[in-house]
Amino acid sequence: MSRQNILAIILVLSLATGGYVWYLYLYPSAEEKSANSEEQIVSPEFLAITALLNKTQIDAAFFKSDIFSELESGPPLPPLPAEINGRVNPFAQF
């Protein structure tokens, strides 16, 4: 066989294999479809928790009250010792 014939056979085989893989990717089998549909079923516990979350109401009036506006921050934290801080730029090269 000549070199051109071998290259043509390899090209045809690779195209056929690529087409087959592409076909399997686009059109999954019935078993895979049923497995996907089973995974998409929502559990009753999830539905109950979602319904409870939808019923929850947060009263934001506290954040507008005088008590909240009078709160003050505490004293600042003391600085860390130098040996704990590390390098100024940890991404810089050594």
HTML snippet that shows the backbone in 3Dmol.js (N, CA, C, O; Angstrom):
<script src="https://3Dmol.org/build/3Dmol-min.js"></script>
<div id="view" style="width:600px;height:400px;position:relative"></div>
<script>
const pdb = `
ATOM      1  N   MET A   1       0.837  -1.186   0.000  1.00  0.00           N
ATOM      2  CA  MET A   1       0.000   0.000   0.000  1.00  0.00           C
ATOM      3  C   MET A   1       0.882   1.249   0.000  1.00  0.00           C
ATOM      4  O   MET A   1       1.961   1.279   0.592  1.00  0.00           O
ATOM      5  N   SER A   2       0.404   2.228  -0.655  1.00  0.00           N
ATOM      6  CA  SER A   2       1.177   3.460  -0.710  1.00  0.00           C
ATOM      7  C   SER A   2       0.906   4.305   0.541  1.00  0.00           C
ATOM      8  O   SER A   2      -0.044   4.077   1.290  1.00  0.00           O
ATOM      9  N   ARG A   3       1.755   5.251   0.718  1.00  0.00           N
ATOM     10  CA  ARG A   3       1.658   6.118   1.908  1.00  0.00           C
ATOM     11  C   ARG A   3       0.364   6.928   1.866  1.00  0.00           C
ATOM     12  O   ARG A   3      -0.248   7.144   2.912  1.00  0.00           O
ATOM     13  N   GLN A   4      -0.060   7.374   0.710  1.00  0.00           N
ATOM     14  CA  GLN A   4      -1.296   8.157   0.591  1.00  0.00           C
ATOM     15  C   GLN A   4      -2.518   7.321   0.954  1.00  0.00           C
ATOM     16  O   GLN A   4      -3.459   7.840   1.556  1.00  0.00           O
ATOM     17  N   ASN A   5      -2.523   6.056   0.604  1.00  0.00           N
ATOM     18  CA  ASN A   5      -3.647   5.178   0.946  1.00  0.00           C
ATOM     19  C   ASN A   5      -3.735   4.984   2.461  1.00  0.00           C
ATOM     20  O   ASN A   5      -4.825   5.007   3.032  1.00  0.00           O
ATOM     21  N   ILE A   6      -2.591   4.796   3.101  1.00  0.00           N
ATOM     22  CA  ILE A   6      -2.576   4.610   4.561  1.00  0.00           C
ATOM     23  C   ILE A   6      -3.071   5.868   5.256  1.00  0.00           C
ATOM     24  O   ILE A   6      -3.860   5.787   6.197  1.00  0.00           O
ATOM     25  N   LEU A   7      -2.617   7.027   4.804  1.00  0.00           N
ATOM     26  CA  LEU A   7      -3.075   8.288   5.401  1.00  0.00           C
ATOM     27  C   LEU A   7      -4.573   8.500   5.177  1.00  0.00           C
ATOM     28  O   LEU A   7      -5.263   9.006   6.062  1.00  0.00           O
ATOM     29  N   ALA A   8      -5.077   8.118   4.008  1.00  0.00           N
ATOM     30  CA  ALA A   8      -6.504   8.254   3.726  1.00  0.00           C
ATOM     31  C   ALA A   8      -7.324   7.337   4.620  1.00  0.00           C
ATOM     32  O   ALA A   8      -8.384   7.730   5.106  1.00  0.00           O
ATOM     33  N   ILE A   9      -6.839   6.112   4.843  1.00  0.00           N
ATOM     34  CA  ILE A   9      -7.546   5.174   5.724  1.00  0.00           C
ATOM     35  C   ILE A   9      -7.556   5.696   7.158  1.00  0.00           C
ATOM     36  O   ILE A   9      -8.582   5.631   7.835  1.00  0.00           O
ATOM     37  N   ILE A  10      -6.428   6.210   7.618  1.00  0.00           N
ATOM     38  CA  ILE A  10      -6.356   6.764   8.982  1.00  0.00           C
ATOM     39  C   ILE A  10      -7.291   7.948   9.116  1.00  0.00           C
ATOM     40  O   ILE A  10      -7.962   8.086  10.139  1.00  0.00           O
ATOM     41  N   LEU A  11      -7.353   8.803   8.111  1.00  0.00           N
ATOM     42  CA  LEU A  11      -8.244   9.963   8.139  1.00  0.00           C
ATOM     43  C   LEU A  11      -9.708   9.534   8.177  1.00  0.00           C
ATOM     44  O   LEU A  11     -10.496  10.088   8.944  1.00  0.00           O
ATOM     45  N   VAL A  12     -10.073   8.566   7.365  1.00  0.00           N
ATOM     46  CA  VAL A  12     -11.466   8.094   7.336  1.00  0.00           C
ATOM     47  C   VAL A  12     -11.837   7.451   8.672  1.00  0.00           C
ATOM     48  O   VAL A  12     -12.927   7.688   9.193  1.00  0.00           O
ATOM     49  N   LEU A  13     -10.944   6.647   9.223  1.00  0.00           N
ATOM     50  CA  LEU A  13     -11.224   6.011  10.519  1.00  0.00           C
ATOM     51  C   LEU A  13     -11.353   7.045  11.635  1.00  0.00           C
ATOM     52  O   LEU A  13     -12.234   6.922  12.486  1.00  0.00           O
ATOM     53  N   SER A  14     -10.494   8.057  11.644  1.00  0.00           N
ATOM     54  CA  SER A  14     -10.582   9.078  12.686  1.00  0.00           C
ATOM     55  C   SER A  14     -11.856   9.901  12.541  1.00  0.00           C
ATOM     56  O   SER A  14     -12.474  10.260  13.544  1.00  0.00           O
ATOM     57  N   LEU A  15     -12.255  10.205  11.315  1.00  0.00           N
ATOM     58  CA  LEU A  15     -13.520  10.926  11.119  1.00  0.00           C
ATOM     59  C   LEU A  15     -14.713  10.085  11.547  1.00  0.00           C
ATOM     60  O   LEU A  15     -15.650  10.601  12.157  1.00  0.00           O
ATOM     61  N   ALA A  16     -14.686   8.794  11.233  1.00  0.00           N
ATOM     62  CA  ALA A  16     -15.780   7.917  11.630  1.00  0.00           C
ATOM     63  C   ALA A  16     -15.860   7.807  13.147  1.00  0.00           C
ATOM     64  O   ALA A  16     -16.949   7.845  13.720  1.00  0.00           O
ATOM     65  N   THR A  17     -14.711   7.671  13.794  1.00  0.00           N
ATOM     66  CA  THR A  17     -14.698   7.591  15.257  1.00  0.00           C
ATOM     67  C   THR A  17     -15.181   8.896  15.875  1.00  0.00           C
ATOM     68  O   THR A  17     -15.963   8.884  16.825  1.00  0.00           O
ATOM     69  N   GLY A  18     -14.722  10.012  15.342  1.00  0.00           N
ATOM     70  CA  GLY A  18     -15.184  11.308  15.844  1.00  0.00           C
ATOM     71  C   GLY A  18     -16.670  11.495  15.654  1.00  0.00           C
ATOM     72  O   GLY A  18     -17.345  12.017  16.542  1.00  0.00           O
ATOM     73  N   GLY A  19     -17.196  11.078  14.510  1.00  0.00           N
ATOM     74  CA  GLY A  19     -18.639  11.181  14.272  1.00  0.00           C
ATOM     75  C   GLY A  19     -19.442  10.312  15.210  1.00  0.00           C
ATOM     76  O   GLY A  19     -20.507  10.714  15.680  1.00  0.00           O
ATOM     77  N   TYR A  20     -18.938   9.122  15.486  1.00  0.00           N
ATOM     78  CA  TYR A  20     -19.637   8.219  16.398  1.00  0.00           C
ATOM     79  C   TYR A  20     -19.676   8.795  17.820  1.00  0.00           C
ATOM     80  O   TYR A  20     -20.713   8.762  18.482  1.00  0.00           O
ATOM     81  N   VAL A  21     -18.541   9.319  18.278  1.00  0.00           N
ATOM     82  CA  VAL A  21     -18.489   9.921  19.617  1.00  0.00           C
ATOM     83  C   VAL A  21     -19.402  11.135  19.685  1.00  0.00           C
ATOM     84  O   VAL A  21     -20.099  11.339  20.679  1.00  0.00           O
ATOM     85  N   TRP A  22     -19.399  11.935  18.636  1.00  0.00           N
ATOM     86  CA  TRP A  22     -20.262  13.109  18.592  1.00  0.00           C
ATOM     87  C   TRP A  22     -21.730  12.700  18.624  1.00  0.00           C
ATOM     88  O   TRP A  22     -22.529  13.336  19.312  1.00  0.00           O
ATOM     89  N   TYR A  23     -22.093  11.665  17.902  1.00  0.00           N
ATOM     90  CA  TYR A  23     -23.469  11.162  17.900  1.00  0.00           C
ATOM     91  C   TYR A  23     -23.875  10.680  19.294  1.00  0.00           C
ATOM     92  O   TYR A  23     -24.978  10.974  19.756  1.00  0.00           O
ATOM     93  N   LEU A  24     -22.991   9.943  19.962  1.00  0.00           N
ATOM     94  CA  LEU A  24     -23.302   9.481  21.317  1.00  0.00           C
ATOM     95  C   LEU A  24     -23.460  10.649  22.284  1.00  0.00           C
ATOM     96  O   LEU A  24     -24.277  10.592  23.204  1.00  0.00           O
ATOM     97  N   TYR A  25     -22.690  11.693  22.079  1.00  0.00           N
ATOM     98  CA  TYR A  25     -22.784  12.856  22.951  1.00  0.00           C
ATOM     99  C   TYR A  25     -24.098  13.602  22.734  1.00  0.00           C
ATOM    100  O   TYR A  25     -24.725  14.048  23.695  1.00  0.00           O
ATOM    101  N   LEU A  26     -24.515  13.738  21.482  1.00  0.00           N
ATOM    102  CA  LEU A  26     -25.738  14.487  21.192  1.00  0.00           C
ATOM    103  C   LEU A  26     -27.004  13.709  21.510  1.00  0.00           C
ATOM    104  O   LEU A  26     -27.999  14.299  21.932  1.00  0.00           O
ATOM    105  N   TYR A  27     -26.987  12.402  21.318  1.00  0.00           N
ATOM    106  CA  TYR A  27     -28.168  11.582  21.503  1.00  0.00           C
ATOM    107  C   TYR A  27     -27.878  10.492  22.537  1.00  0.00           C
ATOM    108  O   TYR A  27     -27.495   9.379  22.177  1.00  0.00           O
ATOM    109  N   PRO A  28     -28.063  10.814  23.826  1.00  0.00           N
ATOM    110  CA  PRO A  28     -27.787   9.798  24.849  1.00  0.00           C
ATOM    111  C   PRO A  28     -28.789   8.645  24.775  1.00  0.00           C
ATOM    112  O   PRO A  28     -29.880   8.787  24.223  1.00  0.00           O
ATOM    113  N   SER A  29     -28.400   7.513  25.337  1.00  0.00           N
ATOM    114  CA  SER A  29     -29.253   6.330  25.300  1.00  0.00           C
ATOM    115  C   SER A  29     -30.443   6.493  26.240  1.00  0.00           C
ATOM    116  O   SER A  29     -30.479   7.429  27.038  1.00  0.00           O
ATOM    117  N   ALA A  30     -31.404   5.598  26.151  1.00  0.00           N
ATOM    118  CA  ALA A  30     -32.605   5.659  26.980  1.00  0.00           C
ATOM    119  C   ALA A  30     -32.260   5.469  28.453  1.00  0.00           C
ATOM    120  O   ALA A  30     -32.903   6.063  29.318  1.00  0.00           O
ATOM    121  N   GLU A  31     -31.254   4.650  28.749  1.00  0.00           N
ATOM    122  CA  GLU A  31     -30.848   4.437  30.137  1.00  0.00           C
ATOM    123  C   GLU A  31     -30.324   5.726  30.764  1.00  0.00           C
ATOM    124  O   GLU A  31     -30.634   6.037  31.914  1.00  0.00           O
ATOM    125  N   GLU A  32     -29.533   6.466  30.005  1.00  0.00           N
ATOM    126  CA  GLU A  32     -29.012   7.722  30.525  1.00  0.00           C
ATOM    127  C   GLU A  32     -30.120   8.740  30.706  1.00  0.00           C
ATOM    128  O   GLU A  32     -30.088   9.519  31.659  1.00  0.00           O
ATOM    129  N   LYS A  33     -31.100   8.755  29.813  1.00  0.00           N
ATOM    130  CA  LYS A  33     -32.221   9.684  29.948  1.00  0.00           C
ATOM    131  C   LYS A  33     -33.023   9.388  31.201  1.00  0.00           C
ATOM    132  O   LYS A  33     -33.414  10.312  31.914  1.00  0.00           O
ATOM    133  N   SER A  34     -33.276   8.105  31.485  1.00  0.00           N
ATOM    134  CA  SER A  34     -34.050   7.758  32.675  1.00  0.00           C
ATOM    135  C   SER A  34     -33.256   8.065  33.936  1.00  0.00           C
ATOM    136  O   SER A  34     -33.836   8.472  34.943  1.00  0.00           O
ATOM    137  N   ALA A  35     -31.936   7.877  33.902  1.00  0.00           N
ATOM    138  CA  ALA A  35     -31.110   8.195  35.069  1.00  0.00           C
ATOM    139  C   ALA A  35     -31.129   9.690  35.333  1.00  0.00           C
ATOM    140  O   ALA A  35     -31.176  10.115  36.487  1.00  0.00           O
ATOM    141  N   ASN A  36     -31.092  10.495  34.274  1.00  0.00           N
ATOM    142  CA  ASN A  36     -31.142  11.940  34.445  1.00  0.00           C
ATOM    143  C   ASN A  36     -32.483  12.390  34.993  1.00  0.00           C
ATOM    144  O   ASN A  36     -32.527  13.291  35.830  1.00  0.00           O
ATOM    145  N   SER A  37     -33.582  11.790  34.546  1.00  0.00           N
ATOM    146  CA  SER A  37     -34.893  12.197  35.026  1.00  0.00           C
ATOM    147  C   SER A  37     -35.091  11.797  36.487  1.00  0.00           C
ATOM    148  O   SER A  37     -35.782  12.499  37.225  1.00  0.00           O
ATOM    149  N   GLU A  38     -34.495  10.675  36.919  1.00  0.00           N
ATOM    150  CA  GLU A  38     -34.596  10.281  38.312  1.00  0.00           C
ATOM    151  C   GLU A  38     -33.829  11.228  39.215  1.00  0.00           C
ATOM    152  O   GLU A  38     -34.245  11.475  40.347  1.00  0.00           O
ATOM    153  N   GLU A  39     -32.721  11.760  38.735  1.00  0.00           N
ATOM    154  CA  GLU A  39     -31.939  12.687  39.533  1.00  0.00           C
ATOM    155  C   GLU A  39     -32.636  14.026  39.695  1.00  0.00           C
ATOM    156  O   GLU A  39     -32.358  14.750  40.651  1.00  0.00           O
ATOM    157  N   GLN A  40     -33.529  14.370  38.790  1.00  0.00           N
ATOM    158  CA  GLN A  40     -34.181  15.659  38.827  1.00  0.00           C
ATOM    159  C   GLN A  40     -35.431  15.668  39.695  1.00  0.00           C
ATOM    160  O   GLN A  40     -36.064  16.714  39.837  1.00  0.00           O
ATOM    161  N   ILE A  41     -35.800  14.552  40.271  1.00  0.00           N
ATOM    162  CA  ILE A  41     -36.964  14.498  41.156  1.00  0.00           C
ATOM    163  C   ILE A  41     -36.622  15.211  42.458  1.00  0.00           C
ATOM    164  O   ILE A  41     -35.577  14.945  43.052  1.00  0.00           O
ATOM    165  N   VAL A  42     -37.488  16.110  42.904  1.00  0.00           N
ATOM    166  CA  VAL A  42     -37.253  16.901  44.105  1.00  0.00           C
ATOM    167  C   VAL A  42     -37.829  16.154  45.299  1.00  0.00           C
ATOM    168  O   VAL A  42     -38.957  15.663  45.253  1.00  0.00           O
ATOM    169  N   SER A  43     -37.048  16.075  46.360  1.00  0.00           N
ATOM    170  CA  SER A  43     -37.499  15.349  47.546  1.00  0.00           C
ATOM    171  C   SER A  43     -38.538  16.169  48.310  1.00  0.00           C
ATOM    172  O   SER A  43     -38.542  17.397  48.226  1.00  0.00           O
ATOM    173  N   PRO A  44     -39.421  15.495  49.056  1.00  0.00           N
ATOM    174  CA  PRO A  44     -40.426  16.209  49.846  1.00  0.00           C
ATOM    175  C   PRO A  44     -39.798  17.069  50.943  1.00  0.00           C
ATOM    176  O   PRO A  44     -40.335  18.120  51.294  1.00  0.00           O
ATOM    177  N   GLU A  45     -38.659  16.621  51.484  1.00  0.00           N
ATOM    178  CA  GLU A  45     -37.994  17.417  52.519  1.00  0.00           C
ATOM    179  C   GLU A  45     -37.538  18.760  51.958  1.00  0.00           C
ATOM    180  O   GLU A  45     -37.665  19.793  52.614  1.00  0.00           O
ATOM    181  N   PHE A  46     -37.003  18.733  50.730  1.00  0.00           N
ATOM    182  CA  PHE A  46     -36.563  19.976  50.100  1.00  0.00           C
ATOM    183  C   PHE A  46     -37.744  20.910  49.870  1.00  0.00           C
ATOM    184  O   PHE A  46     -37.636  22.117  50.087  1.00  0.00           O
ATOM    185  N   LEU A  47     -38.861  20.359  49.433  1.00  0.00           N
ATOM    186  CA  LEU A  47     -40.052  21.182  49.215  1.00  0.00           C
ATOM    187  C   LEU A  47     -40.556  21.791  50.517  1.00  0.00           C
ATOM    188  O   LEU A  47     -40.977  22.947  50.542  1.00  0.00           O
ATOM    189  N   ALA A  48     -40.513  21.009  51.608  1.00  0.00           N
ATOM    190  CA  ALA A  48     -40.970  21.521  52.904  1.00  0.00           C
ATOM    191  C   ALA A  48     -40.063  22.648  53.386  1.00  0.00           C
ATOM    192  O   ALA A  48     -40.542  23.667  53.885  1.00  0.00           O
ATOM    193  N   ILE A  49     -38.765  22.465  53.238  1.00  0.00           N
ATOM    194  CA  ILE A  49     -37.829  23.506  53.674  1.00  0.00           C
ATOM    195  C   ILE A  49     -37.994  24.761  52.819  1.00  0.00           C
ATOM    196  O   ILE A  49     -37.923  25.876  53.337  1.00  0.00           O
ATOM    197  N   THR A  50     -38.210  24.592  51.524  1.00  0.00           N
ATOM    198  CA  THR A  50     -38.416  25.740  50.645  1.00  0.00           C
ATOM    199  C   THR A  50     -39.690  26.482  51.008  1.00  0.00           C
ATOM    200  O   THR A  50     -39.707  27.713  51.010  1.00  0.00           O
ATOM    201  N   ALA A  51     -40.750  25.757  51.314  1.00  0.00           N
ATOM    202  CA  ALA A  51     -42.005  26.402  51.709  1.00  0.00           C
ATOM    203  C   ALA A  51     -41.824  27.157  53.021  1.00  0.00           C
ATOM    204  O   ALA A  51     -42.357  28.255  53.186  1.00  0.00           O
ATOM    205  N   LEU A  52     -41.070  26.568  53.959  1.00  0.00           N
ATOM    206  CA  LEU A  52     -40.811  27.250  55.224  1.00  0.00           C
ATOM    207  C   LEU A  52     -39.994  28.514  55.010  1.00  0.00           C
ATOM    208  O   LEU A  52     -40.238  29.537  55.649  1.00  0.00           O
ATOM    209  N   LEU A  53     -39.031  28.439  54.117  1.00  0.00           N
ATOM    210  CA  LEU A  53     -38.199  29.604  53.823  1.00  0.00           C
ATOM    211  C   LEU A  53     -39.010  30.702  53.155  1.00  0.00           C
ATOM    212  O   LEU A  53     -38.782  31.884  53.411  1.00  0.00           O
ATOM    213  N   ASN A  54     -39.950  30.326  52.304  1.00  0.00           N
ATOM    214  CA  ASN A  54     -40.797  31.328  51.654  1.00  0.00           C
ATOM    215  C   ASN A  54     -41.721  32.021  52.644  1.00  0.00           C
ATOM    216  O   ASN A  54     -42.068  33.185  52.447  1.00  0.00           O
ATOM    217  N   LYS A  55     -42.122  31.332  53.699  1.00  0.00           N
ATOM    218  CA  LYS A  55     -43.002  31.922  54.720  1.00  0.00           C
ATOM    219  C   LYS A  55     -42.254  32.830  55.681  1.00  0.00           C
ATOM    220  O   LYS A  55     -42.868  33.649  56.365  1.00  0.00           O
ATOM    221  N   THR A  56     -40.921  32.692  55.740  1.00  0.00           N
ATOM    222  CA  THR A  56     -40.127  33.462  56.691  1.00  0.00           C
ATOM    223  C   THR A  56     -40.101  34.928  56.290  1.00  0.00           C
ATOM    224  O   THR A  56     -39.844  35.268  55.135  1.00  0.00           O
ATOM    225  N   GLN A  57     -40.373  35.790  57.266  1.00  0.00           N
ATOM    226  CA  GLN A  57     -40.328  37.226  57.026  1.00  0.00           C
ATOM    227  C   GLN A  57     -39.380  37.849  58.037  1.00  0.00           C
ATOM    228  O   GLN A  57     -39.459  37.563  59.232  1.00  0.00           O
ATOM    229  N   ILE A  58     -38.499  38.687  57.565  1.00  0.00           N
ATOM    230  CA  ILE A  58     -37.525  39.347  58.436  1.00  0.00           C
ATOM    231  C   ILE A  58     -37.984  40.771  58.656  1.00  0.00           C
ATOM    232  O   ILE A  58     -38.270  41.506  57.711  1.00  0.00           O
ATOM    233  N   ASP A  59     -38.050  41.147  59.924  1.00  0.00           N
ATOM    234  CA  ASP A  59     -38.459  42.499  60.280  1.00  0.00           C
ATOM    235  C   ASP A  59     -37.216  43.386  60.300  1.00  0.00           C
ATOM    236  O   ASP A  59     -36.370  43.249  61.184  1.00  0.00           O
ATOM    237  N   ALA A  60     -37.104  44.273  59.352  1.00  0.00           N
ATOM    238  CA  ALA A  60     -35.936  45.149  59.241  1.00  0.00           C
ATOM    239  C   ALA A  60     -36.112  46.445  60.030  1.00  0.00           C
ATOM    240  O   ALA A  60     -35.271  47.339  59.929  1.00  0.00           O
ATOM    241  N   ALA A  61     -37.173  46.564  60.803  1.00  0.00           N
ATOM    242  CA  ALA A  61     -37.409  47.787  61.572  1.00  0.00           C
ATOM    243  C   ALA A  61     -36.337  47.992  62.634  1.00  0.00           C
ATOM    244  O   ALA A  61     -36.076  49.128  63.030  1.00  0.00           O
ATOM    245  N   PHE A  62     -35.711  46.915  63.103  1.00  0.00           N
ATOM    246  CA  PHE A  62     -34.659  47.035  64.113  1.00  0.00           C
ATOM    247  C   PHE A  62     -33.502  47.881  63.592  1.00  0.00           C
ATOM    248  O   PHE A  62     -32.911  48.650  64.350  1.00  0.00           O
ATOM    249  N   PHE A  63     -33.179  47.753  62.332  1.00  0.00           N
ATOM    250  CA  PHE A  63     -32.046  48.492  61.780  1.00  0.00           C
ATOM    251  C   PHE A  63     -32.333  49.980  61.629  1.00  0.00           C
ATOM    252  O   PHE A  63     -31.413  50.774  61.433  1.00  0.00           O
ATOM    253  N   LYS A  64     -33.594  50.359  61.718  1.00  0.00           N
ATOM    254  CA  LYS A  64     -33.975  51.771  61.636  1.00  0.00           C
ATOM    255  C   LYS A  64     -34.221  52.375  63.021  1.00  0.00           C
ATOM    256  O   LYS A  64     -34.474  53.574  63.141  1.00  0.00           O
ATOM    257  N   SER A  65     -34.148  51.554  64.055  1.00  0.00           N
ATOM    258  CA  SER A  65     -34.460  52.031  65.403  1.00  0.00           C
ATOM    259  C   SER A  65     -33.301  52.830  65.997  1.00  0.00           C
ATOM    260  O   SER A  65     -32.172  52.770  65.510  1.00  0.00           O
ATOM    261  N   ASP A  66     -33.602  53.579  67.058  1.00  0.00           N
ATOM    262  CA  ASP A  66     -32.579  54.378  67.745  1.00  0.00           C
ATOM    263  C   ASP A  66     -31.558  53.488  68.451  1.00  0.00           C
ATOM    264  O   ASP A  66     -30.382  53.844  68.540  1.00  0.00           O
ATOM    265  N   ILE A  67     -31.990  52.353  68.944  1.00  0.00           N
ATOM    266  CA  ILE A  67     -31.080  51.448  69.650  1.00  0.00           C
ATOM    267  C   ILE A  67     -29.963  50.981  68.710  1.00  0.00           C
ATOM    268  O   ILE A  67     -28.795  50.949  69.096  1.00  0.00           O
ATOM    269  N   PHE A  68     -30.324  50.626  67.495  1.00  0.00           N
ATOM    270  CA  PHE A  68     -29.317  50.166  66.544  1.00  0.00           C
ATOM    271  C   PHE A  68     -28.392  51.300  66.121  1.00  0.00           C
ATOM    272  O   PHE A  68     -27.186  51.099  65.977  1.00  0.00           O
ATOM    273  N   SER A  69     -28.954  52.492  65.922  1.00  0.00           N
ATOM    274  CA  SER A  69     -28.126  53.611  65.467  1.00  0.00           C
ATOM    275  C   SER A  69     -27.182  54.107  66.562  1.00  0.00           C
ATOM    276  O   SER A  69     -26.171  54.737  66.253  1.00  0.00           O
ATOM    277  N   GLU A  70     -27.488  53.837  67.836  1.00  0.00           N
ATOM    278  CA  GLU A  70     -26.621  54.257  68.935  1.00  0.00           C
ATOM    279  C   GLU A  70     -25.504  53.259  69.234  1.00  0.00           C
ATOM    280  O   GLU A  70     -24.636  53.541  70.060  1.00  0.00           O
ATOM    281  N   LEU A  71     -25.512  52.120  68.590  1.00  0.00           N
ATOM    282  CA  LEU A  71     -24.452  51.147  68.827  1.00  0.00           C
ATOM    283  C   LEU A  71     -23.119  51.686  68.349  1.00  0.00           C
ATOM    284  O   LEU A  71     -23.038  52.374  67.332  1.00  0.00           O
ATOM    285  N   GLU A  72     -22.077  51.364  69.097  1.00  0.00           N
ATOM    286  CA  GLU A  72     -20.740  51.808  68.744  1.00  0.00           C
ATOM    287  C   GLU A  72     -19.842  50.599  68.570  1.00  0.00           C
ATOM    288  O   GLU A  72     -20.071  49.546  69.165  1.00  0.00           O
ATOM    289  N   SER A  73     -18.828  50.762  67.757  1.00  0.00           N
ATOM    290  CA  SER A  73     -17.883  49.662  67.583  1.00  0.00           C
ATOM    291  C   SER A  73     -16.944  49.621  68.776  1.00  0.00           C
ATOM    292  O   SER A  73     -16.719  50.636  69.435  1.00  0.00           O
ATOM    293  N   GLY A  74     -16.405  48.456  69.047  1.00  0.00           N
ATOM    294  CA  GLY A  74     -15.502  48.281  70.166  1.00  0.00           C
ATOM    295  C   GLY A  74     -14.124  48.838  69.860  1.00  0.00           C
ATOM    296  O   GLY A  74     -13.892  49.395  68.787  1.00  0.00           O
ATOM    297  N   PRO A  75     -13.224  48.685  70.798  1.00  0.00           N
ATOM    298  CA  PRO A  75     -11.865  49.195  70.574  1.00  0.00           C
ATOM    299  C   PRO A  75     -11.188  48.408  69.453  1.00  0.00           C
ATOM    300  O   PRO A  75     -11.504  47.238  69.239  1.00  0.00           O
ATOM    301  N   PRO A  76     -10.266  49.037  68.743  1.00  0.00           N
ATOM    302  CA  PRO A  76      -9.592  48.326  67.660  1.00  0.00           C
ATOM    303  C   PRO A  76      -8.713  47.200  68.206  1.00  0.00           C
ATOM    304  O   PRO A  76      -8.250  47.254  69.345  1.00  0.00           O
ATOM    305  N   LEU A  77      -8.498  46.207  67.396  1.00  0.00           N
ATOM    306  CA  LEU A  77      -7.666  45.085  67.801  1.00  0.00           C
ATOM    307  C   LEU A  77      -6.206  45.502  67.847  1.00  0.00           C
ATOM    308  O   LEU A  77      -5.775  46.329  67.043  1.00  0.00           O
ATOM    309  N   PRO A  78      -5.436  44.941  68.776  1.00  0.00           N
ATOM    310  CA  PRO A  78      -4.008  45.277  68.815  1.00  0.00           C
ATOM    311  C   PRO A  78      -3.300  44.706  67.589  1.00  0.00           C
ATOM    312  O   PRO A  78      -3.737  43.697  67.035  1.00  0.00           O
ATOM    313  N   PRO A  79      -2.210  45.346  67.162  1.00  0.00           N
ATOM    314  CA  PRO A  79      -1.510  44.832  65.983  1.00  0.00           C
ATOM    315  C   PRO A  79      -0.861  43.486  66.280  1.00  0.00           C
ATOM    316  O   PRO A  79      -0.463  43.212  67.412  1.00  0.00           O
ATOM    317  N   LEU A  80      -0.759  42.658  65.260  1.00  0.00           N
ATOM    318  CA  LEU A  80      -0.142  41.350  65.413  1.00  0.00           C
ATOM    319  C   LEU A  80       1.375  41.482  65.455  1.00  0.00           C
ATOM    320  O   LEU A  80       1.933  42.414  64.875  1.00  0.00           O
ATOM    321  N   PRO A  81       2.044  40.561  66.135  1.00  0.00           N
ATOM    322  CA  PRO A  81       3.506  40.598  66.132  1.00  0.00           C
ATOM    323  C   PRO A  81       4.046  40.425  64.707  1.00  0.00           C
ATOM    324  O   PRO A  81       3.385  39.842  63.848  1.00  0.00           O
ATOM    325  N   ALA A  82       5.256  40.941  64.473  1.00  0.00           N
ATOM    326  CA  ALA A  82       5.835  40.950  63.128  1.00  0.00           C
ATOM    327  C   ALA A  82       6.070  39.541  62.603  1.00  0.00           C
ATOM    328  O   ALA A  82       5.933  39.317  61.400  1.00  0.00           O
ATOM    329  N   GLU A  83       6.419  38.577  63.462  1.00  0.00           N
ATOM    330  CA  GLU A  83       6.708  37.232  62.975  1.00  0.00           C
ATOM    331  C   GLU A  83       5.454  36.505  62.501  1.00  0.00           C
ATOM    332  O   GLU A  83       5.561  35.520  61.771  1.00  0.00           O
ATOM    333  N   ILE A  84       4.293  36.957  62.889  1.00  0.00           N
ATOM    334  CA  ILE A  84       3.054  36.320  62.451  1.00  0.00           C
ATOM    335  C   ILE A  84       2.577  36.934  61.138  1.00  0.00           C
ATOM    336  O   ILE A  84       1.931  36.250  60.345  1.00  0.00           O
ATOM    337  N   ASN A  85       2.879  38.200  60.894  1.00  0.00           N
ATOM    338  CA  ASN A  85       2.378  38.889  59.709  1.00  0.00           C
ATOM    339  C   ASN A  85       2.868  38.281  58.408  1.00  0.00           C
ATOM    340  O   ASN A  85       2.108  38.244  57.440  1.00  0.00           O
ATOM    341  N   GLY A  86       4.088  37.808  58.340  1.00  0.00           N
ATOM    342  CA  GLY A  86       4.601  37.237  57.106  1.00  0.00           C
ATOM    343  C   GLY A  86       5.172  38.310  56.196  1.00  0.00           C
ATOM    344  O   GLY A  86       5.491  39.416  56.632  1.00  0.00           O
ATOM    345  N   ARG A  87       5.293  37.962  54.929  1.00  0.00           N
ATOM    346  CA  ARG A  87       5.886  38.889  53.970  1.00  0.00           C
ATOM    347  C   ARG A  87       4.880  39.962  53.576  1.00  0.00           C
ATOM    348  O   ARG A  87       3.670  39.765  53.686  1.00  0.00           O
ATOM    349  N   VAL A  88       5.391  41.090  53.119  1.00  0.00           N
ATOM    350  CA  VAL A  88       4.519  42.176  52.691  1.00  0.00           C
ATOM    351  C   VAL A  88       3.708  41.755  51.465  1.00  0.00           C
ATOM    352  O   VAL A  88       2.499  41.976  51.403  1.00  0.00           O
ATOM    353  N   ASN A  89       4.390  41.147  50.495  1.00  0.00           N
ATOM    354  CA  ASN A  89       3.719  40.645  49.301  1.00  0.00           C
ATOM    355  C   ASN A  89       4.013  39.164  49.183  1.00  0.00           C
ATOM    356  O   ASN A  89       5.095  38.797  48.724  1.00  0.00           O
ATOM    357  N   PRO A  90       3.082  38.290  49.583  1.00  0.00           N
ATOM    358  CA  PRO A  90       3.362  36.859  49.558  1.00  0.00           C
ATOM    359  C   PRO A  90       3.527  36.281  48.150  1.00  0.00           C
ATOM    360  O   PRO A  90       4.024  35.166  47.992  1.00  0.00           O
ATOM    361  N   PHE A  91       3.112  37.034  47.129  1.00  0.00           N
ATOM    362  CA  PHE A  91       3.215  36.541  45.769  1.00  0.00           C
ATOM    363  C   PHE A  91       4.504  36.984  45.078  1.00  0.00           C
ATOM    364  O   PHE A  91       4.787  36.554  43.960  1.00  0.00           O
ATOM    365  N   ALA A  92       5.282  37.838  45.736  1.00  0.00           N
ATOM    366  CA  ALA A  92       6.543  38.290  45.150  1.00  0.00           C
ATOM    367  C   ALA A  92       7.539  37.142  45.173  1.00  0.00           C
ATOM    368  O   ALA A  92       7.503  36.292  46.063  1.00  0.00           O
ATOM    369  N   GLN A  93       8.424  37.124  44.190  1.00  0.00           N
ATOM    370  CA  GLN A  93       9.427  36.067  44.120  1.00  0.00           C
ATOM    371  C   GLN A  93      10.516  36.327  45.149  1.00  0.00           C
ATOM    372  O   GLN A  93      10.770  37.473  45.516  1.00  0.00           O
ATOM    373  N   PHE A  94      11.158  35.260  45.612  1.00  0.00           N
ATOM    374  CA  PHE A  94      12.197  35.370  46.627  1.00  0.00           C
ATOM    375  C   PHE A  94      13.411  36.039  46.073  1.00  0.00           C
ATOM    376  O   PHE A  94      14.396  36.220  46.787  1.00  0.00           O
TER     377      PHE A  94
END
`;
const viewer = $3Dmol.createViewer("view");
viewer.addModel(pdb, "pdb");
viewer.setStyle({}, {cartoon: {color: "spectrum"}});
viewer.zoomTo();
viewer.render();
</script>
